[in-house]
Amino acid sequence: MRIFLMYFSFLLLLLSCKNEPILSLEDKETNIKSIKADFEKKTGYQQTDSFFVNSSFKSVIDWNTFYEIGKDTLYVKIKVLDRLEVLVADSTRILLNDNVWIRGTRNGEEWKYSVLTFIPSSKAANYSGAIISKSVQSGAQNISFYESNVKVSREMVKKAGKAPAMPTNCVYGYINGYLNEISCSGGGSSGDENNSTYPGDPRDYQNFPPSGGGGGGTGGDGTVPTYNEVPDNPDKEIIDALQGFPCAQEVLAKLPNLENKISTWLNSVFKNSSDFNITFSVDASLAGTSTDGYHTSYGNLNKQTHNIKLNPDILKNSSQEYIAATMFHEALHGFLNNEKTKLLMEGKLHQFGILYPGWTSTTVGGRERFANDHSSLGTELVNLSQAIKSFSPNMSNYDAMAIAKGGIIINMDQVESGINKGHRKGESGTRCNK
């Protein structure tokens, strides 16, 4: 009997260690700490950046919930802090909060990392559904579909009525009840297709229970918990990151206090808000180019981050009126982007052209830009001109409109173009380096 108990205990030990290396708890803690440090060093991840993993929903990496498969594969839980659902067949919403994981794969001494998001279309043991893969280091993304563990084409899955909602190559889901983009395929280097850490497949899904559990965690019940690991950001208002350009900083300080539509938007959306912030900063790579600046943004209707990058040549050489116009111009892109997002989430995107006639969206260098494609003056172009006038009341209406048209209207006449260039070179208007 004693021999039997010893054998049973040994068998139980073997079963409990399946798919995990034989490490003491202390060894496992040491190992996960070193991998965490490696991950943060290679990616620049900070826990306070809740949009690091995905720009559409908040999350935090839970280094206490992990699985080690052998010595060369590690899965770490990503706690999704928003309610994340995706629409699949028959308008069914699948809750994805427990289905987002970091996978680390070691080749020799080198670790590489991917974000895997699983969208199962059934609860069967053999995986059916979509898997979104994103290389953390290169940003390359991929969306693959499986039927009973076998990879199939997107068209086959759609015909079967099991594909998640996705126009073109994008997956859309509901984040806190609002329709938003979760992921689009493409980006990064296509060479990652053959990388051992990318893309994901059903074996990854079967290596851990997506409902929770792991090295230091506990199982889940399918509900969406509330997490407090990411501290609230302090009120950010409108962030000035233009150090080294004092004149431009003075111009920026005036903008929210002026009476015009764009200033009102800046004030009402960003001032005294921890969920919405907009940063004005310098992009040195724009020096010597014809690009005055650009705008990028990410987030959803509940939380947004906007970044406006400006050409240092403009900040050093142009008139104050032109600097203000450039800042207003990029803020206008942010406003139009925000309005378009609202309509998308309300299922009314077709109304954008009605509400903002003439303004077309185009993607340049991965950034969404808005241009007025004809000479008729759209409402927002008038608002931009009025914003410039509110900064410099003595400027003529004609000159203000000429500066406003720069980078927006594609067929400016010679007089307007001359006025615009004069302010850009600092030959007209109020000099910044006076």
SEVEX-243832 format. One record per residue (C-alpha): residue in one letter; z, y, x. Coordinates in steps of 0.2 Angstrom, whole numbers, always signed. Example, Ala and Ser with C-alpha at 12.3 -4.5 7.8 and 13.67 -1.06 7.14 Angstrom:
<pts>
<pt code="A" up="+39" north="-22" east="+62"/>
<pt code="S" up="+36" north="-5" east="+68"/>
</pts>
This chain:
<pts>
<pt code="M" up="+0" north="+0" east="+0"/>
<pt code="R" up="+5" north="+12" east="+14"/>
<pt code="I" up="-12" north="+8" east="+23"/>
<pt code="F" up="-21" north="+12" east="+6"/>
<pt code="L" up="-12" north="+29" east="+4"/>
<pt code="M" up="-17" north="+33" east="+22"/>
<pt code="Y" up="-35" north="+29" east="+19"/>
<pt code="F" up="-35" north="+38" east="+2"/>
<pt code="S" up="-28" north="+54" east="+11"/>
<pt code="F" up="-41" north="+53" east="+25"/>
<pt code="L" up="-55" north="+51" east="+12"/>
<pt code="L" up="-48" north="+66" east="+2"/>
<pt code="L" up="-48" north="+76" east="+18"/>
<pt code="L" up="-66" north="+72" east="+21"/>
<pt code="L" up="-71" north="+77" east="+4"/>
<pt code="S" up="-62" north="+93" east="+4"/>
<pt code="C" up="-71" north="+98" east="+20"/>
<pt code="K" up="-89" north="+94" east="+14"/>
<pt code="N" up="-101" north="+108" east="+18"/>
<pt code="E" up="-88" north="+117" east="+29"/>
<pt code="P" up="-84" north="+117" east="+47"/>
<pt code="I" up="-68" north="+109" east="+53"/>
<pt code="L" up="-59" north="+124" east="+57"/>
<pt code="S" up="-41" north="+129" east="+56"/>
<pt code="L" up="-37" north="+144" east="+44"/>
<pt code="E" up="-33" north="+155" east="+60"/>
<pt code="D" up="-50" north="+150" east="+67"/>
<pt code="K" up="-59" north="+154" east="+51"/>
<pt code="E" up="-51" north="+171" east="+50"/>
<pt code="T" up="-56" north="+175" east="+68"/>
<pt code="N" up="-74" north="+169" east="+64"/>
<pt code="I" up="-76" north="+180" east="+49"/>
<pt code="K" up="-69" north="+195" east="+57"/>
<pt code="S" up="-81" north="+194" east="+72"/>
<pt code="I" up="-96" north="+191" east="+60"/>
<pt code="K" up="-90" north="+206" east="+49"/>
<pt code="A" up="-89" north="+217" east="+65"/>
<pt code="D" up="-107" north="+211" east="+70"/>
<pt code="F" up="-113" north="+215" east="+53"/>
<pt code="E" up="-106" north="+232" east="+53"/>
<pt code="K" up="-113" north="+236" east="+70"/>
<pt code="K" up="-130" north="+230" east="+66"/>
<pt code="T" up="-132" north="+238" east="+49"/>
<pt code="G" up="-120" north="+253" east="+49"/>
<pt code="Y" up="-112" north="+247" east="+34"/>
<pt code="Q" up="-96" north="+257" east="+28"/>
<pt code="Q" up="-86" north="+251" east="+13"/>
<pt code="T" up="-85" north="+268" east="+6"/>
<pt code="D" up="-104" north="+268" east="+4"/>
<pt code="S" up="-105" north="+259" east="-13"/>
<pt code="F" up="-124" north="+260" east="-14"/>
<pt code="F" up="-127" north="+252" east="+3"/>
<pt code="V" up="-132" north="+235" east="-4"/>
<pt code="N" up="-143" north="+241" east="-18"/>
<pt code="S" up="-147" north="+259" east="-22"/>
<pt code="S" up="-146" north="+256" east="-41"/>
<pt code="F" up="-129" north="+249" east="-43"/>
<pt code="K" up="-112" north="+250" east="-35"/>
<pt code="S" up="-105" north="+236" east="-25"/>
<pt code="V" up="-93" north="+232" east="-10"/>
<pt code="I" up="-94" north="+217" east="+2"/>
<pt code="D" up="-79" north="+205" east="-1"/>
<pt code="W" up="-76" north="+198" east="+16"/>
<pt code="N" up="-61" north="+188" east="+9"/>
<pt code="T" up="-73" north="+177" east="-2"/>
<pt code="F" up="-85" north="+167" east="+9"/>
<pt code="Y" up="-92" north="+150" east="+12"/>
<pt code="E" up="-97" north="+143" east="+29"/>
<pt code="I" up="-110" north="+129" east="+29"/>
<pt code="G" up="-110" north="+121" east="+46"/>
<pt code="K" up="-108" north="+133" east="+60"/>
<pt code="D" up="-124" north="+143" east="+58"/>
<pt code="T" up="-124" north="+148" east="+39"/>
<pt code="L" up="-112" north="+160" east="+30"/>
<pt code="Y" up="-112" north="+166" east="+12"/>
<pt code="V" up="-101" north="+182" east="+9"/>
<pt code="K" up="-98" north="+188" east="-9"/>
<pt code="I" up="-104" north="+205" east="-15"/>
<pt code="K" up="-93" north="+212" east="-28"/>
<pt code="V" up="-104" north="+222" east="-40"/>
<pt code="L" up="-94" north="+236" east="-47"/>
<pt code="D" up="-105" north="+241" east="-61"/>
<pt code="R" up="-110" north="+229" east="-76"/>
<pt code="L" up="-126" north="+221" east="-70"/>
<pt code="E" up="-137" north="+212" east="-82"/>
<pt code="V" up="-156" north="+207" east="-82"/>
<pt code="L" up="-167" north="+203" east="-97"/>
<pt code="V" up="-175" north="+186" east="-97"/>
<pt code="A" up="-183" north="+175" east="-111"/>
<pt code="D" up="-180" north="+179" east="-129"/>
<pt code="S" up="-172" north="+196" east="-125"/>
<pt code="T" up="-157" north="+186" east="-117"/>
<pt code="R" up="-146" north="+196" east="-105"/>
<pt code="I" up="-140" north="+187" east="-90"/>
<pt code="L" up="-124" north="+194" east="-81"/>
<pt code="L" up="-127" north="+195" east="-63"/>
<pt code="N" up="-111" north="+202" east="-56"/>
<pt code="D" up="-106" north="+185" east="-48"/>
<pt code="N" up="-124" north="+182" east="-42"/>
<pt code="V" up="-126" north="+194" east="-27"/>
<pt code="W" up="-122" north="+187" east="-10"/>
<pt code="I" up="-124" north="+191" east="+9"/>
<pt code="R" up="-131" north="+176" east="+18"/>
<pt code="G" up="-129" north="+176" east="+37"/>
<pt code="T" up="-139" north="+164" east="+48"/>
<pt code="R" up="-136" north="+161" east="+66"/>
<pt code="N" up="-150" north="+157" east="+79"/>
<pt code="G" up="-141" north="+154" east="+95"/>
<pt code="E" up="-129" north="+168" east="+97"/>
<pt code="E" up="-139" north="+180" east="+86"/>
<pt code="W" up="-134" north="+183" east="+67"/>
<pt code="K" up="-146" north="+189" east="+54"/>
<pt code="Y" up="-142" north="+195" east="+37"/>
<pt code="S" up="-150" north="+195" east="+20"/>
<pt code="V" up="-145" north="+200" east="+2"/>
<pt code="L" up="-148" north="+187" east="-11"/>
<pt code="T" up="-148" north="+190" east="-29"/>
<pt code="F" up="-150" north="+175" east="-41"/>
<pt code="I" up="-157" north="+177" east="-59"/>
<pt code="P" up="-156" north="+159" east="-66"/>
<pt code="S" up="-165" north="+156" east="-83"/>
<pt code="S" up="-155" north="+141" east="-87"/>
<pt code="K" up="-139" north="+133" east="-83"/>
<pt code="A" up="-147" north="+116" east="-77"/>
<pt code="A" up="-142" north="+109" east="-61"/>
<pt code="N" up="-160" north="+111" east="-54"/>
<pt code="Y" up="-163" north="+129" east="-51"/>
<pt code="S" up="-175" north="+138" east="-63"/>
<pt code="G" up="-177" north="+157" east="-62"/>
<pt code="A" up="-180" north="+171" east="-49"/>
<pt code="I" up="-172" north="+175" east="-32"/>
<pt code="I" up="-173" north="+192" east="-25"/>
<pt code="S" up="-171" north="+192" east="-6"/>
<pt code="K" up="-169" north="+207" east="+5"/>
<pt code="S" up="-167" north="+207" east="+24"/>
<pt code="V" up="-153" north="+219" east="+28"/>
<pt code="Q" up="-159" north="+224" east="+45"/>
<pt code="S" up="-178" north="+227" east="+41"/>
<pt code="G" up="-177" north="+231" east="+23"/>
<pt code="A" up="-191" north="+218" east="+19"/>
<pt code="Q" up="-190" north="+212" east="+1"/>
<pt code="N" up="-196" north="+197" east="-9"/>
<pt code="I" up="-196" north="+190" east="-26"/>
<pt code="S" up="-198" north="+171" east="-28"/>
<pt code="F" up="-199" north="+160" east="-44"/>
<pt code="Y" up="-193" north="+142" east="-46"/>
<pt code="E" up="-194" north="+129" east="-59"/>
<pt code="S" up="-182" north="+115" east="-57"/>
<pt code="N" up="-181" north="+119" east="-38"/>
<pt code="V" up="-199" north="+120" east="-36"/>
<pt code="K" up="-207" north="+136" east="-31"/>
<pt code="V" up="-220" north="+142" east="-44"/>
<pt code="S" up="-231" north="+158" east="-46"/>
<pt code="R" up="-225" north="+173" east="-56"/>
<pt code="E" up="-239" north="+170" east="-69"/>
<pt code="M" up="-233" north="+152" east="-73"/>
<pt code="V" up="-215" north="+158" east="-76"/>
<pt code="K" up="-221" north="+172" east="-87"/>
<pt code="K" up="-231" north="+160" east="-97"/>
<pt code="A" up="-216" north="+149" east="-99"/>
<pt code="G" up="-206" north="+164" east="-105"/>
<pt code="K" up="-193" north="+163" east="-92"/>
<pt code="A" up="-197" north="+177" east="-81"/>
<pt code="P" up="-185" north="+192" east="-80"/>
<pt code="A" up="-192" north="+209" east="-86"/>
<pt code="M" up="-203" north="+216" east="-73"/>
<pt code="P" up="-218" north="+227" east="-74"/>
<pt code="T" up="-229" north="+225" east="-59"/>
<pt code="N" up="-218" north="+219" east="-44"/>
<pt code="C" up="-202" north="+225" east="-50"/>
<pt code="V" up="-186" north="+218" east="-58"/>
<pt code="Y" up="-178" north="+229" east="-71"/>
<pt code="G" up="-161" north="+226" east="-78"/>
<pt code="Y" up="-147" north="+235" east="-87"/>
<pt code="I" up="-134" north="+244" east="-77"/>
<pt code="N" up="-119" north="+249" east="-87"/>
<pt code="G" up="-130" north="+247" east="-102"/>
<pt code="Y" up="-144" north="+258" east="-95"/>
<pt code="L" up="-161" north="+251" east="-90"/>
<pt code="N" up="-164" north="+254" east="-72"/>
<pt code="E" up="-174" north="+246" east="-57"/>
<pt code="I" up="-165" north="+233" east="-48"/>
<pt code="S" up="-178" north="+228" east="-35"/>
<pt code="C" up="-196" north="+229" east="-31"/>
<pt code="S" up="-205" north="+217" east="-19"/>
<pt code="G" up="-212" north="+224" east="-3"/>
<pt code="G" up="-206" north="+235" east="+10"/>
<pt code="G" up="-201" north="+231" east="+28"/>
<pt code="S" up="-211" north="+219" east="+39"/>
<pt code="S" up="-220" north="+204" east="+31"/>
<pt code="G" up="-216" north="+195" east="+47"/>
<pt code="D" up="-199" north="+192" east="+39"/>
<pt code="E" up="-207" north="+179" east="+27"/>
<pt code="N" up="-205" north="+166" east="+41"/>
<pt code="N" up="-188" north="+171" east="+47"/>
<pt code="S" up="-175" north="+158" east="+44"/>
<pt code="T" up="-164" north="+170" east="+35"/>
<pt code="Y" up="-177" north="+175" east="+23"/>
<pt code="P" up="-182" north="+172" east="+9"/>
<pt code="G" up="-168" north="+163" east="-2"/>
<pt code="D" up="-171" north="+147" east="-11"/>
<pt code="P" up="-162" north="+135" east="-23"/>
<pt code="R" up="-152" north="+127" east="-8"/>
<pt code="D" up="-143" north="+144" east="-6"/>
<pt code="Y" up="-138" north="+144" east="-24"/>
<pt code="Q" up="-132" north="+127" east="-23"/>
<pt code="N" up="-121" north="+130" east="-7"/>
<pt code="F" up="-108" north="+139" east="-17"/>
<pt code="P" up="-102" north="+142" east="-35"/>
<pt code="P" up="-109" north="+159" east="-40"/>
<pt code="S" up="-95" north="+161" east="-52"/>
<pt code="G" up="-83" north="+165" east="-37"/>
<pt code="G" up="-72" north="+155" east="-25"/>
<pt code="G" up="-73" north="+153" east="-7"/>
<pt code="G" up="-64" north="+155" east="+10"/>
<pt code="G" up="-51" north="+167" east="+3"/>
<pt code="G" up="-55" north="+170" east="-15"/>
<pt code="T" up="-53" north="+162" east="-32"/>
<pt code="G" up="-64" north="+156" east="-46"/>
<pt code="G" up="-71" north="+167" east="-59"/>
<pt code="D" up="-73" north="+166" east="-78"/>
<pt code="G" up="-89" north="+175" east="-80"/>
<pt code="T" up="-81" north="+191" east="-86"/>
<pt code="V" up="-84" north="+207" east="-76"/>
<pt code="P" up="-68" north="+212" east="-67"/>
<pt code="T" up="-63" north="+229" east="-62"/>
<pt code="Y" up="-63" north="+232" east="-43"/>
<pt code="N" up="-54" north="+246" east="-34"/>
<pt code="E" up="-59" north="+243" east="-16"/>
<pt code="V" up="-70" north="+258" east="-15"/>
<pt code="P" up="-60" north="+274" east="-15"/>
<pt code="D" up="-66" north="+288" east="-26"/>
<pt code="N" up="-76" north="+301" east="-16"/>
<pt code="P" up="-69" north="+319" east="-15"/>
<pt code="D" up="-77" north="+332" east="-26"/>
<pt code="K" up="-93" north="+335" east="-16"/>
<pt code="E" up="-102" north="+350" east="-25"/>
<pt code="I" up="-118" north="+355" east="-16"/>
<pt code="I" up="-116" north="+349" east="+2"/>
<pt code="D" up="-121" north="+360" east="+17"/>
<pt code="A" up="-127" north="+350" east="+32"/>
<pt code="L" up="-137" north="+364" east="+40"/>
<pt code="Q" up="-126" north="+367" east="+55"/>
<pt code="G" up="-135" north="+377" east="+68"/>
<pt code="F" up="-145" north="+387" east="+56"/>
<pt code="P" up="-132" north="+400" east="+50"/>
<pt code="C" up="-145" north="+411" east="+41"/>
<pt code="A" up="-151" north="+396" east="+31"/>
<pt code="Q" up="-133" north="+392" east="+27"/>
<pt code="E" up="-131" north="+409" east="+20"/>
<pt code="V" up="-147" north="+407" east="+9"/>
<pt code="L" up="-141" north="+390" east="+2"/>
<pt code="A" up="-123" north="+397" east="-2"/>
<pt code="K" up="-132" north="+410" east="-14"/>
<pt code="L" up="-143" north="+398" east="-23"/>
<pt code="P" up="-130" north="+390" east="-36"/>
<pt code="N" up="-124" north="+407" east="-41"/>
<pt code="L" up="-141" north="+414" east="-46"/>
<pt code="E" up="-147" north="+415" east="-64"/>
<pt code="N" up="-162" north="+404" east="-66"/>
<pt code="K" up="-165" north="+387" east="-72"/>
<pt code="I" up="-165" north="+377" east="-56"/>
<pt code="S" up="-149" north="+386" east="-50"/>
<pt code="T" up="-141" north="+381" east="-67"/>
<pt code="W" up="-146" north="+363" east="-64"/>
<pt code="L" up="-139" north="+363" east="-47"/>
<pt code="N" up="-123" north="+370" east="-54"/>
<pt code="S" up="-121" north="+360" east="-69"/>
<pt code="V" up="-125" north="+343" east="-62"/>
<pt code="F" up="-118" north="+343" east="-44"/>
<pt code="K" up="-104" north="+356" east="-44"/>
<pt code="N" up="-86" north="+349" east="-45"/>
<pt code="S" up="-93" north="+331" east="-47"/>
<pt code="S" up="-88" north="+316" east="-37"/>
<pt code="D" up="-102" north="+305" east="-45"/>
<pt code="F" up="-117" north="+317" east="-41"/>
<pt code="N" up="-120" north="+325" east="-25"/>
<pt code="I" up="-134" north="+334" east="-16"/>
<pt code="T" up="-135" north="+337" east="+3"/>
<pt code="F" up="-146" north="+349" east="+12"/>
<pt code="S" up="-149" north="+344" east="+30"/>
<pt code="V" up="-162" north="+345" east="+44"/>
<pt code="D" up="-175" north="+333" east="+49"/>
<pt code="A" up="-180" north="+336" east="+67"/>
<pt code="S" up="-195" north="+325" east="+65"/>
<pt code="L" up="-203" north="+337" east="+54"/>
<pt code="A" up="-204" north="+350" east="+68"/>
<pt code="G" up="-222" north="+355" east="+72"/>
<pt code="T" up="-229" north="+348" east="+55"/>
<pt code="S" up="-235" north="+356" east="+39"/>
<pt code="T" up="-222" north="+348" east="+29"/>
<pt code="D" up="-208" north="+361" east="+24"/>
<pt code="G" up="-196" north="+348" east="+17"/>
<pt code="Y" up="-194" north="+333" east="+6"/>
<pt code="H" up="-182" north="+326" east="-7"/>
<pt code="T" up="-175" north="+308" east="-9"/>
<pt code="S" up="-163" north="+301" east="-22"/>
<pt code="Y" up="-155" north="+285" east="-27"/>
<pt code="G" up="-143" north="+279" east="-41"/>
<pt code="N" up="-143" north="+279" east="-60"/>
<pt code="L" up="-138" north="+291" east="-74"/>
<pt code="N" up="-120" north="+288" east="-70"/>
<pt code="K" up="-120" north="+291" east="-51"/>
<pt code="Q" up="-133" north="+299" east="-40"/>
<pt code="T" up="-136" north="+305" east="-23"/>
<pt code="H" up="-149" north="+317" east="-18"/>
<pt code="N" up="-154" north="+322" east="-1"/>
<pt code="I" up="-165" north="+337" east="+4"/>
<pt code="K" up="-172" north="+337" east="+22"/>
<pt code="L" up="-179" north="+353" east="+29"/>
<pt code="N" up="-191" north="+357" east="+43"/>
<pt code="P" up="-181" north="+366" east="+57"/>
<pt code="D" up="-196" north="+377" east="+61"/>
<pt code="I" up="-195" north="+384" east="+43"/>
<pt code="L" up="-176" north="+387" east="+45"/>
<pt code="K" up="-179" north="+396" east="+62"/>
<pt code="N" up="-195" north="+406" east="+58"/>
<pt code="S" up="-198" north="+409" east="+40"/>
<pt code="S" up="-193" north="+423" east="+29"/>
<pt code="Q" up="-177" north="+421" east="+19"/>
<pt code="E" up="-187" north="+421" east="+3"/>
<pt code="Y" up="-198" north="+406" east="+9"/>
<pt code="I" up="-182" north="+396" east="+14"/>
<pt code="A" up="-175" north="+399" east="-3"/>
<pt code="A" up="-192" north="+394" east="-11"/>
<pt code="T" up="-192" north="+378" east="+0"/>
<pt code="M" up="-174" north="+374" east="-6"/>
<pt code="F" up="-179" north="+377" east="-24"/>
<pt code="H" up="-195" north="+368" east="-22"/>
<pt code="E" up="-186" north="+352" east="-17"/>
<pt code="A" up="-172" north="+354" east="-30"/>
<pt code="L" up="-186" north="+355" east="-43"/>
<pt code="H" up="-192" north="+338" east="-37"/>
<pt code="G" up="-174" north="+331" east="-39"/>
<pt code="F" up="-174" north="+339" east="-57"/>
<pt code="L" up="-191" north="+331" east="-62"/>
<pt code="N" up="-185" north="+314" east="-55"/>
<pt code="N" up="-169" north="+315" east="-65"/>
<pt code="E" up="-179" north="+319" east="-81"/>
<pt code="K" up="-191" north="+305" east="-78"/>
<pt code="T" up="-177" north="+293" east="-75"/>
<pt code="K" up="-168" north="+298" east="-91"/>
<pt code="L" up="-184" north="+295" east="-101"/>
<pt code="L" up="-187" north="+278" east="-92"/>
<pt code="M" up="-170" north="+272" east="-97"/>
<pt code="E" up="-172" north="+278" east="-115"/>
<pt code="G" up="-189" north="+269" east="-116"/>
<pt code="K" up="-198" north="+286" east="-118"/>
<pt code="L" up="-207" north="+287" east="-101"/>
<pt code="H" up="-223" north="+292" east="-111"/>
<pt code="Q" up="-215" north="+308" east="-116"/>
<pt code="F" up="-214" north="+315" east="-98"/>
<pt code="G" up="-232" north="+321" east="-98"/>
<pt code="I" up="-228" north="+330" east="-115"/>
<pt code="L" up="-212" north="+338" east="-109"/>
<pt code="Y" up="-218" north="+343" east="-92"/>
<pt code="P" up="-237" north="+345" east="-94"/>
<pt code="G" up="-248" north="+345" east="-79"/>
<pt code="W" up="-234" north="+337" east="-68"/>
<pt code="T" up="-240" north="+321" east="-60"/>
<pt code="S" up="-229" north="+309" east="-50"/>
<pt code="T" up="-236" north="+302" east="-34"/>
<pt code="T" up="-228" north="+292" east="-20"/>
<pt code="V" up="-230" north="+299" east="-2"/>
<pt code="G" up="-222" north="+290" east="+13"/>
<pt code="G" up="-211" north="+280" east="+1"/>
<pt code="R" up="-205" north="+297" east="-8"/>
<pt code="E" up="-209" north="+302" east="-25"/>
<pt code="R" up="-217" north="+319" east="-26"/>
<pt code="F" up="-222" north="+329" east="-41"/>
<pt code="A" up="-238" north="+340" east="-41"/>
<pt code="N" up="-246" north="+351" east="-54"/>
<pt code="D" up="-264" north="+345" east="-54"/>
<pt code="H" up="-273" north="+360" east="-61"/>
<pt code="S" up="-272" north="+379" east="-61"/>
<pt code="S" up="-263" north="+381" east="-78"/>
<pt code="L" up="-245" north="+386" east="-74"/>
<pt code="G" up="-234" north="+373" east="-80"/>
<pt code="T" up="-217" north="+378" east="-87"/>
<pt code="E" up="-207" north="+372" east="-71"/>
<pt code="L" up="-219" north="+382" east="-60"/>
<pt code="V" up="-214" north="+397" east="-69"/>
<pt code="N" up="-196" north="+393" east="-68"/>
<pt code="L" up="-198" north="+390" east="-49"/>
<pt code="S" up="-206" north="+407" east="-47"/>
<pt code="Q" up="-192" north="+415" east="-57"/>
<pt code="A" up="-179" north="+406" east="-46"/>
<pt code="I" up="-187" north="+415" east="-31"/>
<pt code="K" up="-187" north="+431" east="-40"/>
<pt code="S" up="-169" north="+429" east="-44"/>
<pt code="F" up="-165" north="+427" east="-25"/>
<pt code="S" up="-176" north="+442" east="-20"/>
<pt code="P" up="-177" north="+454" east="-36"/>
<pt code="N" up="-188" north="+467" east="-26"/>
<pt code="M" up="-202" north="+454" east="-24"/>
<pt code="S" up="-217" north="+456" east="-35"/>
<pt code="N" up="-221" north="+443" east="-48"/>
<pt code="Y" up="-237" north="+440" east="-39"/>
<pt code="D" up="-229" north="+436" east="-22"/>
<pt code="A" up="-216" north="+425" east="-30"/>
<pt code="M" up="-229" north="+415" east="-39"/>
<pt code="A" up="-239" north="+413" east="-23"/>
<pt code="I" up="-224" north="+406" east="-14"/>
<pt code="A" up="-220" north="+395" east="-28"/>
<pt code="K" up="-237" north="+388" east="-28"/>
<pt code="G" up="-236" north="+382" east="-10"/>
<pt code="G" up="-236" north="+363" east="-9"/>
<pt code="I" up="-238" north="+361" east="-28"/>
<pt code="I" up="-255" north="+369" east="-34"/>
<pt code="I" up="-270" north="+361" east="-24"/>
<pt code="N" up="-282" north="+376" east="-27"/>
<pt code="M" up="-273" north="+392" east="-22"/>
<pt code="D" up="-285" north="+407" east="-19"/>
<pt code="Q" up="-286" north="+415" east="-2"/>
<pt code="V" up="-275" north="+430" east="-7"/>
<pt code="E" up="-261" north="+418" east="-13"/>
<pt code="S" up="-263" north="+407" east="+2"/>
<pt code="G" up="-262" north="+422" east="+14"/>
<pt code="I" up="-246" north="+428" east="+6"/>
<pt code="N" up="-238" north="+410" east="+7"/>
<pt code="K" up="-243" north="+409" east="+26"/>
<pt code="G" up="-236" north="+426" east="+30"/>
<pt code="H" up="-219" north="+421" east="+23"/>
<pt code="R" up="-219" north="+404" east="+31"/>
<pt code="K" up="-223" north="+412" east="+48"/>
<pt code="G" up="-210" north="+426" east="+45"/>
<pt code="E" up="-222" north="+439" east="+46"/>
<pt code="S" up="-218" north="+445" east="+28"/>
<pt code="G" up="-202" north="+446" east="+19"/>
<pt code="T" up="-184" north="+447" east="+25"/>
<pt code="R" up="-183" north="+440" east="+43"/>
<pt code="C" up="-170" north="+426" east="+46"/>
<pt code="N" up="-168" north="+430" east="+64"/>
<pt code="K" up="-166" north="+449" east="+62"/>
</pts>
